[in-house]
Amino acid sequence: MKLELTTKQFRRLLDMVYIGNWILNSTRGEDRFQDYDKVESLLFSKARAEGMGALAEVWNGEVIPSRAFAEGGIHEAIMEYENNVFFDILAEDLARRDMDDAPIDESNYDELNRRIDAYIAEFEEHGTDNILVDSDSL
């Protein structure tokens, strides 16, 4: 297979591959999806060959994203995504809890969304500062 990309497109592809592999493998410990690691290594090897050597380094015989790449802002994008997903899931879980975990259908879909929106607004303004757990009842 042959794929032609501009340097800028290839650089964006490296970002996407890194982000995807991070999401898939960062919490798996030794049980990583090796196929994704290999694809990442292949593309970062290509980066070295194309004059982007600062983006890749060799570790234990494998080409991996360099420390400069990993510390160059990509994790801020990952953290923003994780933060948004966290608050979206939390808002929906709390909204469903408030509705006694009723099955969602046309009759209560709008109510669910109103509750989710209210939680999201709260989180945007205060984060988790107003979430309290009564530790005496635990």
Helices and strands as residue ranges (DSSP letters): H 7-25, H 34-49, G 53-55, E 56-59, E 62-65, H 67-69, I 70-74, H 75-98, H 109-126, G 135-137
